[in-house]
Amino acid sequence: MAASLIPALVPDDEPVDLLVLAFAVHDALPGRATAAYLSHVCPGTPMSFALCDQGSAAAFTGLRIAGAQPAGRRSLVLAVEQSVLPYDPGVAVPERHRAVALLLGGGPAVGGDMAPGDGPAAGAGARVTALRQHADVGPDDVAGLAAAELRGLGAGRADVAVVLGAGLAGVATGASPVTVVPPGQPMTGVWWALLDRLDEGPGRDGTVVAADYDPELRYLCLARSEGGV
């Protein structure tokens, strides 16, 4: 699933240096380490590794690690989830197969909804200009902390859009236009909505603040992206 997005972002003559695969529920394919396989099919054969056991925070962590690379290095972050697994994971599975790829160091971002007949959807080139992660945030504290962090990242202005995961519905965002992602795609939902906001085109500065909260693992994460089409 993730491999089908790589050609849309990484041409042969513009390889990447790092590939991060972020997911919440393990797949099972004997004999294959997925992150290593993706490195094999990605131009540049980048160093690669997987992030798991962080719930919806995994993709934010991937962006933080990618952003820490030396200047001039390119990184690809892949957030993936699938609705069918060959075992009972003990948790609710996503509603659909879905993958989102985010390229740092130049180029666009793309998403693919992998139901039959669907193809990848082009996103917008953007820069991640701020990223915040908080661990062990209890349900009684999340609304206040999220609202304060959103204000600090520019939310509250009409020209700054906000994308909230389902666990943050109702958090105060001032005058910002808000998209609340419905349940069903816990790993990719926020990033899919972020691409939609960045892809809205001229007439706004392309600044979007995305935030998500994992109520079971108690991670609160926020990221600000600027640029757009």
Stockholm file with secondary structure:
# STOCKHOLM 1.0

chainA/1-229         MAASLIPALVPDDEPVDLLVLAFAVHDALPGRATAAYLSHVCPGTPMSFALCDQGSAAAFTGLRIAGAQPAGRRSLVLAVEQSVLPYDPGVAVPERHRAVALLLGGGPAVGGDMAPGDGPAAGAGARVTALRQHADVGPDDVAGLAAAELRGLGAGRADVAVVLGAGLAGVATGASPVTVVPPGQPMTGVWWALLDRLDEGPGRDGTVVAADYDPELRYLCLARSEGGV
#=GR chainA/1-229 SS CGGGTHHHHCCTTSCCSEEEEECSSCCCCTTCCHHHHHHHHSTTCCEEEEECSSTTHHHHHHHHHHHTSCTTCCEEEEEEECSCCSSCCSSCCCSSCEEEEEEESSSCEEEEECSTTCCEEECCCEEEEEEEEESSCCTTTHHHHHHHHHHHTTTTSTTEEEEECGGGTTCCCTTSCEEECCTTCTTTHHHHHHHHHHTTCTTSCCEEEEEEEETTTTEEEEEEEEECC
#=GC SS_cons         CGGGTHHHHCCTTSCCSEEEEECSSCCCCTTCCHHHHHHHHSTTCCEEEEECSSTTHHHHHHHHHHHTSCTTCCEEEEEEECSCCSSCCSSCCCSSCEEEEEEESSSCEEEEECSTTCCEEECCCEEEEEEEEESSCCTTTHHHHHHHHHHHTTTTSTTEEEEECGGGTTCCCTTSCEEECCTTCTTTHHHHHHHHHHTTCTTSCCEEEEEEEETTTTEEEEEEEEECC
//
